Amino acid sequence: MDRILGLSLFPQEVARKEMAFYRKIQNRYGLPLDNRKPYTKLDWVLWTATLTQERDDFQALVFPVHAFLNETPDRSPMTDWYQTKDARKVGFTARPVVGGVFAQMLYDRPHGRNTRAATEPKPADGRLCPSRRKSLLSCRPLTVNRPLAVHHLQTRR
């Protein structure tokens, strides 16, 4: 958010160091929120994934969240508080904070200096992904294996 707001409070090197640490300590289903317990907040992880604006870093933090959404044994609307080792829901269901899953879109939207159209990823066939419909992970739709999983993360071609 520092860059979106144009504050420039944190040097890029700090973001890179943080991301390297986060990638090293994350569990199968995501990045633990802190060192007290292995739970996390889904919105925080996805906001954190945008920290460096490097695709590889973004995917490294988002893929475990995707695994959580597909593999959680809990049958409830998307939770934003869950265990990163066993994909169990801790609490919180269908809250507005899950809007944090769209944090990357703040960087992608065309509004002056943050426009990224020239650097948008292209699928294998060379077509540009439609800006408002591309998957945050790639230009291909996400595969969702669970009927009640997060269908709004899927994209249409």
N, C-alpha and C positions, 0 to 999 in steps of 0.2 A: 504494500500500500504506500510505502515511502515514495516509490517512483511514480505511482499513479497520481499522488497528490503533489508531486514535484517538490517534496521537502528536502530530499538529499541528506537525511540525517545519518544514514548508515553507509559506510563505504562498501563497495561491491565485494571486497575481500572478506568482510565480516559475513556477508551472506554466503559466500563460498565455503568458509570455515564451518558455519552452522550447518549447511547442507551436508558437508562431508561427515560431520558428527552424526546427524540424523540418519543418514543412510547406513552408518555403521551399527547403530543401536536398534534399528527397527526389528519388529517381530514378524511372524508369518502374515498376520492380518493388519499390520500397520505400525505406525510410530507411537510409542507410549507417550502420554501427555507429560509425565514427569517421572521421577525415580521412586515414588512411593508405591505404585501399583502398576501392573501392565495394561491398564485401560487407556483409552484415548477418546478424543472428541473428533468425529468425522469432519466437521466443518473446519476445525483447526488444522487437521492434517492436509486437507485440500487447499487451504489458504497457504500453509507452509510450503506446499509443493510448488507454488508460484514464486517462491523467494528469489531464485537465481534467474528465472526465465530461461533456463536451459532445458530443452526437451527431455534429455536423459534423466535429469534430476526430477523433473515433473513425473515422468513415468515410474521412476523408482519408488516414489511415495504413493502414487495413485494405484498402481497394479495391486498392491496388498489390500487396498480398500475395495477394489473390484472383487478380489478373491473373497473378502469378508461378505460382501453383498450376495455373492453366489453361494457361499458355503455355510453361512450362519444357520444353526439348527432352529433359531427362533423364528416363529411365524407371526410377524407383526409389521406394521408400517416401518419405514426406514428409521432406525434409531441413530442418534448422534453420539451416544455414549456406549462403548462396547469394549470387550476384552481383546487385546491384540494377540493373545496366544491361542485362544480356543473359539474365537468369533461369537462369544455369548453376549447378549444384550445386558448391559448393567442397568440402564434406565433411560428415560426420555424417549418419547415416541412422536414422530411426525411434528417436530417443532419447527418454527420459522428459521431457526439458525441453520438448518440444512441448506438454506440459500447460499451458504458458504461454498457449496459445490460449484457454484458459478463464478468463483473469484477470478479464474483465468479469463473469463469473458471481459472483465474490466480492462485487461491488457489488450484484448483482441478487438474491441470495438473501435470504430474509426472516429477518433476525436482528437485531431491535431497530432501532437508529437508522439502519441502512443500507437499510432496506426501501424499495423504489422502486415498489411496485405502483401507486401513484396516478399515477406519471409514465410507466408503460409505454407504448410506442408502440402505436398502433392501426392495423391495415390499413385500406385504403380502404373496406371494407364495414362498418367500425365495431366488429368483433369484437376482443376483447382477445387478445393473443398468449399462449398458455400459457407461463408463466414458464420452465419447464424445457425447452421445445422451441422457443423463438423463435430466429430467426437473430440473431446479434450485429449484423448490418447493418440488418435490418428484419424485419418480420413475414412476409415472403415467403421461400420457400426460395431458397438460393443456386443459381445455375445453374453446374453443373460439366460442362464439355465434354470432359474427359479421363477415360477409363475408370479409370485408377489414381489419380485425384486424391483429395483428402481428402473422402471421403463423410461422415465424421462431422460436417462443418460444415453439411451440408444439414439442413433441418428437415422434419418431416412435419406435415401439417395434420390 
